Amino acid sequence: LCSVRYTGVAGAAFRQEQHSRTLPPGQEDAVTMTVTYAEYQPHVGDQDALKLTVAGAVQETGQVLAKELLVRLHTPELSLTV
């Protein structure tokens, strides 16, 4: 997991996890990773995003699959009534 500037430049990874799963053909599995604001806040600015990169490999064939997910961070709007 790393931050990505509004220009598209990625920062250094600040969170890494490694999980190993053995799945039969056609099966799915989910891995949950919770990232708190306190953990990602020092790495992002006003217009940044978070990029999650996931990779997997098939042991028998050596085939590799990689996917990226870009999560845009939005500051909540503030409404004041006077």
Sequence and secondary structure as in RCSB ss.txt:
>XXXX:A:sequence
LCSVRYTGVAGAAFRQEQHSRTLPPGQEDAVTMTVTYAEYQPHVGDQDALKLTVAGAVQETGQVLAKELLVRLHT
PELSLTV
>XXXX:A:secstr
 EEE TTS B              TT          HHHHGGG  TT EEEEEEEEE TTT  EEEEEEEEE   
       
